[in-house]
Each structure stands twice: as structure tokens, then as C-alpha cells.
Amino acid sequence: MKGKFIVIILAAVLTGGLFSGCVERPEADVQSASQEQRGTIMLSGAFALYPMAVRWGEEFTKLHPGVKVEVSAGGAGKGMTDALNGFVDIGMISRDIDISEIEKGAYPIAVAKDAVVPTINSRNPVLDDILSKGIKRKIFADIYINGTVRTWGEVVERTEIKDDIHVYTRSDAAGAPEIWAKYLGRKQENLRGIGIHSDPGLLKAVLDDPLGIGFNNYNYVFDMKTGLPVKGIQIAPFDVNENGIVDPDEDISTREKTISAIEKGVFPHPPARVEYFVTKGKPSGLKAEFIKWTLTDGQKFLKEAGYIELPQETLDGELKKLE
């Protein structure tokens, strides 16, 4: 009898300990286990959004060590193709989304804002005139679309200057040339010039040619440390109001001034533009969580990376598209 009593006590102790372990497990541990994100998010596309996407990826993986974010640049056209074909989770697009792409399943979410700027070489023969007078939209169109302005003297109305303009454009389907062409009232295929692949490639072409003109996403033009254009490059300012001089609010000689002009609405739109993440169909799971984070906590990294936050009203609207 005594032996049976001891067995009963031991069974009760063991059973009680077993259930006690289940009941007393801290609630926070259960939540932590269920909320831990794991997996890989792949992005490709616009050179314009590439630096920001890399930064977002780094910050997101700090919060979620089980997540790997892989980002590659190749132009907005590649990003759209990759997303629609399922090669990547998210395409980075730096232009407006076409209705035909929506019909194929493209689901765009606006995430940031930046701009395209015209670039010239620091040894340009009429540099001082351009920096003080700016360039009118019609002149840009006559260089890039009509081909009727062929010398740098014609740009600033100095007939004694006969140096030819060497025009460079993008050879790859990308957001920057599409936005630049839209500013001039046309499409990328209408742009004249020697085709150069990629944002860095186009910048280097102008950097190597004193008579060159090109255009770039502004984050590739400015040195991140100084906020000034990279050595050997100058931005050709827009004469927005066409009064023949660069007014103080038209001055885009530094990154800070460029961002200010965009925020104040002085900068032409386009080439100021919205950047998008695009998925095939409404995103879910890990990629939806990543995009939600970029629209909330991730926005605080935009300014230091050289981008512009979207208005809160816009952000709220984009977040609703993820519900």
C-alpha cells in the first residue's frame, strides 16, 4: 500500500510539472516565435531606387536577422519584366506605370520621390553662361528631340562659339530616359544621342567629354559626403520661368538645393518623379511586410540617403492598398 502511494505522488508531481511547463511559458516568447520573419526578398530594377533599396534592405535585416534582402540594378524596364515574370519579388520602377503593365498584373506601391537632372562637363566651353542663365525647356527639346540646336553657342545665344554638342542618352529601357523624354513631351525612343547603358555609364560618358550633355538620377550626380556634384560634372539648371537667369529658387547646384526645389514645387514635374515598388498582384507575406515597413519606419532613412519622403496622405493611401 505504501509503495502504491509513493507511485501516485511521483506521477502527480511529474504530470503537474509537465502541464506547469506549458502554462507558465512566457507569452512574449510565443509572440516572438510567431512574429520572427524568415526568408529571402529579391528586388531588381531602377538604378534610381537601387541605393535606397539597399539601405532599406540593410535596416530591415537588422530587425529581422532571419531575412535576406537581395537587390540588383538593371533599369526600370528590367525591374518590371523581372517582377511580372516572377524572377524577383519586387521590381523597382522609376517612372509612371503603364496601363498595359497593370493589365498584366503589375501592382505598384509608391515609396519615395526624387528627380532626373541634366548633366554637363565642368570644362564645358560656355559653363559660366549656363550656370548663370540656365537652359529653357525648348532648348533641351531642340537638343534631344528636334536636333535643331547643335552647338553650345546656340544654347546660350553666343554665335562665336562653334563647339558641337555631344548628346548622350540611355541605351537601356529605364525610368530616367522615360522621365526625361516625358519632360520634353515625347518617349524614350524619341531621344537623340549616343546610347549608353546604365546611370553610372551615362555619367561617365559626360565626365569624359567636355562637350557632352546627359541626364542622371540626381543621387548619382552628387557626392554623398559633400552634397556637391562629383568632380568633373556640373548640373545644367532649368530656367523654369524662362526669364534668362537662374533665380535663387531655381539653383540646383547642390543636393540640398535640388531637394528644396523639388519640395517647393519649383523643380519641373517631370523630371521630378515618384519611385515605385511593383509586385505581380497584391503582395502578401514577407514581401508585404517589407513594403509596409518601407512606408512607415523605413521613411526615416530617405533624407539621409538623398531621397524625398512622400506626403503622409500619400503614404496612408499606399498602406491601404496593402490591407
C-alpha positions as CSV (number, residue, x, y, z in Angstrom):
1,M,0.0,0.0,0.0
2,K,2.8,2.3,0.9
3,G,4.5,1.6,-2.4
4,K,1.4,2.4,-4.4
5,F,1.1,5.7,-2.5
6,I,4.6,6.8,-3.4
7,V,4.0,5.9,-7.1
8,I,0.8,8.1,-7.1
9,I,2.7,11.0,-5.6
10,L,5.5,10.8,-8.2
11,A,3.0,10.6,-11.1
12,A,1.2,13.7,-9.8
13,V,4.5,15.6,-9.5
14,L,5.6,14.7,-13.0
15,T,2.2,15.4,-14.5
16,G,1.9,18.7,-12.7
17,G,5.4,19.7,-13.8
18,L,4.6,18.9,-17.4
19,F,1.4,21.0,-17.5
20,S,3.1,23.7,-15.5
21,G,5.8,24.0,-18.2
22,C,3.1,24.6,-20.8
23,V,1.1,27.1,-18.8
24,E,4.0,29.1,-17.5
25,R,5.8,29.7,-20.8
26,P,6.1,33.4,-21.1
27,E,3.6,35.0,-23.5
28,A,6.3,37.2,-25.1
29,D,8.3,34.1,-26.2
30,V,5.2,32.7,-28.0
31,Q,4.7,36.1,-29.8
32,S,8.4,36.4,-30.6
33,A,8.5,33.0,-32.2
34,S,5.4,33.7,-34.3
35,Q,6.5,37.2,-35.4
36,E,10.0,36.2,-36.4
37,Q,10.4,36.8,-40.2
38,R,12.4,34.4,-42.3
39,G,13.1,34.1,-46.0
40,T,14.6,36.0,-48.9
41,I,13.2,39.1,-50.7
42,M,14.6,39.7,-54.2
43,L,14.4,43.1,-55.9
44,S,15.7,44.3,-59.3
45,G,15.2,47.3,-61.5
46,A,15.7,51.1,-61.4
47,F,19.2,52.5,-60.8
48,A,17.4,55.5,-59.2
49,L,15.9,53.4,-56.4
50,Y,18.8,50.9,-56.1
51,P,20.8,52.8,-53.3
52,M,17.6,53.3,-51.3
53,A,16.5,49.7,-51.6
54,V,20.0,48.6,-50.5
55,R,19.8,50.8,-47.4
56,W,16.2,49.6,-46.6
57,G,17.4,46.0,-47.0
58,E,20.2,46.5,-44.6
59,E,18.0,48.1,-42.0
60,F,15.2,45.5,-42.4
61,T,17.6,42.6,-41.9
62,K,18.9,44.3,-38.7
63,L,15.3,44.0,-37.3
64,H,14.8,40.5,-38.8
65,P,18.1,38.6,-38.9
66,G,16.3,35.6,-40.5
67,V,15.6,37.6,-43.6
68,K,17.9,38.1,-46.6
69,V,17.3,41.0,-49.0
70,E,19.0,40.8,-52.4
71,V,19.0,43.9,-54.6
72,S,20.2,44.3,-58.1
73,A,20.1,47.3,-60.5
74,G,19.5,47.0,-64.3
75,G,16.9,49.7,-65.2
76,A,13.2,50.1,-64.6
77,G,12.4,48.0,-67.7
78,K,14.3,45.0,-66.3
79,G,12.6,45.5,-62.9
80,M,9.2,45.4,-64.4
81,T,9.9,42.4,-66.6
82,D,11.5,40.5,-63.7
83,A,8.6,41.2,-61.4
84,L,5.9,40.3,-63.9
85,N,7.7,37.1,-64.8
86,G,8.2,36.1,-61.2
87,F,12.0,36.3,-61.4
88,V,12.0,38.7,-58.4
89,D,9.6,39.5,-55.6
90,I,9.7,43.3,-56.2
91,G,10.5,45.4,-59.2
92,M,12.0,48.9,-58.6
93,I,10.4,51.3,-61.1
94,S,11.3,55.0,-61.5
95,R,8.6,56.1,-64.0
96,D,4.9,56.1,-64.3
97,I,3.3,52.6,-64.6
98,D,1.7,51.9,-68.0
99,I,-1.9,50.7,-68.1
100,S,-0.7,47.7,-70.2
101,E,1.5,46.7,-67.3
102,I,-1.4,47.0,-64.8
103,E,-3.4,44.7,-67.1
104,K,-0.6,42.1,-66.9
105,G,-0.8,42.1,-63.1
106,A,1.6,44.9,-62.1
107,Y,0.7,46.2,-58.6
108,P,2.5,49.5,-57.9
109,I,3.2,51.0,-54.5
110,A,4.7,54.5,-54.3
111,V,7.6,54.5,-51.9
112,A,9.7,57.7,-52.4
113,K,10.4,60.7,-54.6
114,D,13.5,62.0,-56.5
115,A,14.3,63.6,-59.8
116,V,16.4,63.5,-63.0
117,V,18.8,66.3,-63.7
118,P,20.7,67.4,-66.9
119,T,24.5,67.0,-66.6
120,I,27.3,68.7,-68.4
121,N,31.1,68.6,-68.1
122,S,32.9,71.1,-65.8
123,R,35.1,72.0,-68.8
124,N,32.1,73.0,-71.0
125,P,33.1,76.0,-73.2
126,V,30.1,78.0,-72.1
127,L,29.8,76.7,-68.5
128,D,29.6,80.1,-66.8
129,D,26.8,81.3,-69.2
130,I,24.8,78.1,-68.5
131,L,25.2,78.3,-64.7
132,S,24.1,81.9,-64.7
133,K,21.3,81.8,-67.4
134,G,20.1,78.2,-67.1
135,I,18.6,76.3,-70.1
136,K,15.0,76.7,-71.2
137,R,12.8,73.6,-71.8
138,K,12.6,74.4,-75.6
139,I,16.4,74.3,-75.9
140,F,16.6,70.9,-74.2
141,A,13.9,69.7,-76.6
142,D,15.8,71.2,-79.6
143,I,18.9,69.3,-78.5
144,Y,17.3,65.9,-77.6
145,I,14.2,65.7,-79.8
146,N,14.3,68.1,-82.7
147,G,18.1,68.1,-83.3
148,T,18.0,71.8,-84.3
149,V,20.3,73.1,-81.6
150,R,23.7,71.6,-82.4
151,T,26.3,73.9,-80.9
152,W,27.0,75.1,-77.4
153,G,26.9,78.7,-78.7
154,E,23.3,78.2,-79.8
155,V,22.4,77.1,-76.2
156,V,23.4,80.5,-74.7
157,E,23.0,82.7,-77.9
158,R,26.7,83.2,-78.5
159,T,27.2,82.8,-82.2
160,E,31.0,82.9,-81.9
161,I,31.1,79.6,-80.0
162,K,31.0,76.8,-82.6
163,D,31.7,73.7,-80.5
164,D,29.4,70.9,-81.3
165,I,27.1,69.4,-78.6
166,H,27.8,65.7,-78.0
167,V,24.5,64.3,-76.9
168,Y,24.3,61.2,-74.7
169,T,21.2,59.2,-73.8
170,R,20.4,55.8,-72.2
171,S,20.5,52.6,-74.3
172,D,18.6,50.5,-71.8
173,A,14.9,50.8,-71.0
174,A,14.9,52.8,-67.9
175,G,13.0,55.3,-65.8
176,A,15.4,58.2,-66.2
177,P,15.2,58.4,-70.0
178,E,11.5,57.9,-70.0
179,I,11.0,60.7,-67.5
180,W,13.4,63.0,-69.3
181,A,11.6,62.3,-72.6
182,K,8.2,63.0,-70.9
183,Y,9.5,66.4,-69.7
184,L,10.2,67.1,-73.4
185,G,6.8,65.8,-74.5
186,R,7.9,62.5,-76.0
187,K,9.0,59.0,-75.2
188,Q,12.4,57.4,-74.6
189,E,12.6,56.1,-78.2
190,N,12.4,59.7,-79.5
191,L,15.5,60.8,-77.6
192,R,18.5,61.6,-79.8
193,G,22.1,60.8,-78.8
194,I,24.7,58.1,-78.3
195,G,23.1,55.4,-76.3
196,I,25.0,54.5,-73.1
197,H,24.0,51.7,-70.7
198,S,23.2,52.4,-67.0
199,D,23.1,55.5,-64.9
200,P,26.8,55.3,-63.9
201,G,27.7,54.7,-67.6
202,L,25.9,57.8,-68.8
203,L,27.5,59.9,-66.1
204,K,31.0,58.7,-67.0
205,A,30.4,59.4,-70.7
206,V,29.7,63.1,-69.9
207,L,32.6,63.1,-67.3
208,D,35.0,62.1,-70.1
209,D,33.7,64.5,-72.7
210,P,34.0,68.3,-72.3
211,L,31.3,68.8,-75.0
212,G,28.9,66.2,-73.6
213,I,25.4,66.5,-72.2
214,G,23.4,63.8,-70.5
215,F,20.9,63.3,-67.7
216,N,21.0,61.3,-64.5
217,N,19.1,60.4,-61.4
218,Y,20.4,63.1,-59.1
219,N,21.7,60.6,-56.4
220,Y,24.3,59.5,-58.9
221,V,25.4,63.1,-59.6
222,F,26.0,64.3,-56.1
223,D,28.8,63.2,-53.8
224,M,27.1,61.7,-50.7
225,K,29.6,63.3,-48.3
226,T,29.8,66.8,-49.7
227,G,26.4,67.2,-51.3
228,L,28.2,68.7,-54.3
229,P,28.3,67.3,-57.9
230,V,31.0,64.7,-58.4
231,K,34.3,66.2,-59.5
232,G,34.2,67.0,-63.2
233,I,30.4,67.2,-63.5
234,Q,28.0,70.2,-63.3
235,I,24.2,70.3,-63.4
236,A,22.7,72.4,-66.1
237,P,20.0,74.4,-64.2
238,F,16.5,74.7,-65.6
239,D,15.3,78.2,-66.5
240,V,11.8,77.3,-65.3
241,N,10.3,80.7,-65.6
242,E,12.3,81.5,-68.8
243,N,13.5,84.9,-67.7
244,G,17.1,84.3,-68.8
245,I,18.6,84.0,-65.4
246,V,18.9,81.3,-62.7
247,D,16.8,82.6,-59.9
248,P,17.7,81.6,-56.3
249,D,14.9,79.1,-56.1
250,E,16.0,77.6,-59.4
251,D,19.5,76.9,-58.2
252,I,20.1,73.2,-58.1
253,S,23.9,73.2,-57.8
254,T,23.9,71.1,-54.6
255,R,21.8,68.1,-53.4
256,E,20.3,70.2,-50.6
257,K,19.1,72.9,-53.0
258,T,17.8,70.3,-55.5
259,I,15.7,68.7,-52.8
260,S,14.5,72.0,-51.7
261,A,13.4,73.0,-55.2
262,I,11.5,69.7,-55.6
263,E,9.8,70.1,-52.2
264,K,8.8,73.7,-53.0
265,G,7.4,72.7,-56.4
266,V,9.8,74.9,-58.3
267,F,11.5,71.9,-59.9
268,P,9.7,70.8,-63.1
269,H,7.5,67.8,-62.8
270,P,8.6,65.8,-64.6
271,P,11.6,65.3,-64.3
272,A,10.7,65.3,-60.5
273,R,9.0,61.9,-60.1
274,V,7.7,59.2,-57.8
275,E,9.5,55.9,-57.3
276,Y,7.6,52.6,-57.1
277,F,7.9,49.1,-55.8
278,V,5.9,46.8,-58.2
279,T,4.8,43.2,-57.5
280,K,2.8,40.8,-59.6
281,G,-0.6,41.0,-58.0
282,K,-1.2,42.3,-54.5
283,P,1.8,41.4,-52.3
284,S,1.4,39.2,-49.3
285,G,3.6,37.5,-46.7
286,L,7.1,38.6,-46.2
287,K,7.3,41.0,-49.2
288,A,4.1,42.8,-48.0
289,E,5.7,43.2,-44.5
290,F,8.8,44.6,-46.1
291,I,6.9,47.1,-48.2
292,K,4.8,48.2,-45.2
293,W,7.9,48.8,-43.2
294,T,9.4,51.0,-46.0
295,L,6.2,53.1,-45.9
296,T,6.4,53.5,-42.1
297,D,9.6,53.2,-40.1
298,G,11.7,53.0,-43.3
299,Q,10.7,56.5,-44.4
300,K,13.1,58.0,-41.8
301,F,16.1,56.8,-43.8
302,L,15.1,58.6,-47.0
303,K,16.5,62.0,-46.3
304,E,19.9,60.9,-45.3
305,A,20.1,58.7,-48.4
306,G,19.2,61.7,-50.6
307,Y,15.6,60.9,-51.3
308,I,12.4,62.8,-50.5
309,E,9.5,61.5,-48.4
310,L,6.1,61.2,-49.8
311,P,3.3,63.3,-48.2
312,Q,1.6,61.4,-45.3
313,E,-1.7,61.4,-47.1
314,T,0.0,59.5,-50.0
315,L,1.7,57.1,-47.6
316,D,-1.6,56.4,-45.9
317,G,-3.2,55.6,-49.3
318,E,-0.4,53.3,-50.3
319,L,-0.7,51.4,-47.0
320,K,-4.4,50.9,-47.6
321,K,-3.5,49.2,-50.8
322,L,-1.6,46.6,-48.8
323,E,-4.6,45.7,-46.4
